[in-house]
Amino acid sequence: MKIPETVDGIFAAIHEHYETLEAAVEGKKLSDVHKLAFAIRDLANALVPKAPPDKKKQVEGAAKNIAKLADDLDASGDAGDQAKTEANLKKFDGVLKVLMAHFGMKMDEKEGGHHAH
C-alpha cells in the first residue's frame, strides 16, 4: 500500500479502508479484518510526523491506540469471534475520531464519512 503524501490524502485512505473494514465485519468476513486494520494502523502512523507541533504527543498516543486496537481486531477476527470483533471495531472508530479531532477534522455521522471542517 502506498501512503499518500498529504494529511487529507491519508484521511481519505483511512476512510476508504474503514468503510471496507466495517462492511467486512458486518458481512461476517472476519478473515479480511486484519489486513484492513493494519492498513489503517500504517496510515495513522504516517500522520504522526505531519501532526501540528502542539498536537504531536496526542497524535502519537492515538496512533499507538490504533495499533493496539488493530492487533485486537486481528486477534478477534482470526478467532472468528463476531461479537468481540464488533466491539473492537467500535473502539477503533472512537480512536479514529480522536485522531481526526487532533487535525481539526470530524466524522460526519449522517454519511459516516470523514470530512475536514
C-alpha positions in Angstrom: 0.0 0.0 0.0 1.3 3.5 -0.9 0.9 6.1 1.8 -0.5 9.4 0.5 1.7 12.5 0.9 -0.9 14.8 2.4 -2.9 14.7 5.6 -6.2 14.9 3.6 -4.9 12.1 1.4 -4.1 9.9 4.4 -7.5 10.6 6.0 -9.2 9.8 2.6 -7.4 6.5 2.5 -8.2 5.8 6.2 -11.9 6.4 5.4 -11.8 4.1 2.4 -10.2 1.3 4.4 -12.5 1.9 7.4 -15.6 1.6 5.2 -14.3 -1.7 3.8 -13.5 -2.9 7.3 -17.0 -2.0 8.6 -18.5 -3.9 5.6 -16.3 -6.9 6.2 -17.3 -7.0 9.9 -21.0 -6.5 9.1 -20.8 -9.1 6.4 -19.1 -11.5 8.8 -16.0 -11.7 6.5 -13.6 -11.7 9.5 -10.7 -13.1 7.5 -10.4 -9.7 5.8 -10.3 -7.8 9.1 -6.6 -8.0 9.9 -5.2 -6.6 6.6 -7.7 -3.7 6.7 -7.0 -2.9 10.3 -3.2 -3.0 9.7 -3.5 -0.7 6.7 -5.4 1.8 8.8 -2.7 1.4 11.5 0.1 2.2 8.9 -1.8 5.2 7.6 -2.3 6.5 11.2 1.4 6.1 11.9 2.1 8.2 8.8 0.2 11.1 10.3 2.5 11.4 13.4 5.2 13.4 11.6 2.6 15.6 10.0 0.9 16.5 13.3 0.8 20.1 14.4 3.6 20.6 16.9 1.1 21.3 19.8 -0.7 18.0 19.0 2.2 15.8 18.3 2.1 13.9 21.6 -1.7 13.4 21.3 -1.4 12.1 17.7 1.4 9.7 18.8 -0.9 8.4 21.6 -3.8 8.0 19.2 -1.6 6.2 16.7 -0.4 3.8 19.4 -4.0 3.1 20.5 -4.9 2.4 16.8 -2.0 0.0 16.6 -3.2 -1.8 19.8 -6.8 -2.0 18.5 -5.6 -3.2 15.1 -3.9 -6.1 16.9 -7.1 -6.7 18.9 -9.2 -6.7 15.7 -6.7 -9.1 14.1 -6.9 -11.5 17.1 -10.8 -11.4 17.3 -11.2 -11.6 13.5 -8.7 -14.6 13.2 -10.6 -16.3 16.1 -13.9 -15.9 14.2 -15.4 -14.0 17.2 -18.0 -11.8 15.6 -19.2 -10.1 18.8 -15.7 -9.3 20.0 -14.7 -8.0 16.6 -17.8 -5.7 16.5 -16.8 -4.4 20.0 -13.2 -3.8 18.9 -14.5 -2.0 15.8 -16.5 0.4 18.0 -13.3 1.2 20.0 -11.3 1.6 16.8 -13.9 4.0 15.5 -13.7 6.0 18.7 -9.9 6.3 18.5 -10.1 7.3 14.8 -12.5 10.2 15.8 -10.0 11.3 18.4 -7.2 11.2 15.8 -9.2 13.2 13.4 -10.1 15.8 16.0 -6.3 16.4 16.6 -6.2 17.5 12.9 -9.3 19.7 13.2 -11.5 17.1 11.4 -14.5 15.2 12.4 -16.7 12.4 11.2 -20.0 13.3 9.5 -22.4 11.0 11.3 -25.1 11.1 8.7 -22.9 9.8 5.9 -20.4 8.0 8.1 -17.7 9.9 6.2 -14.7 11.8 7.3 -14.6 15.5 6.4 -12.4 18.4 7.2 -14.4 21.3 8.8 
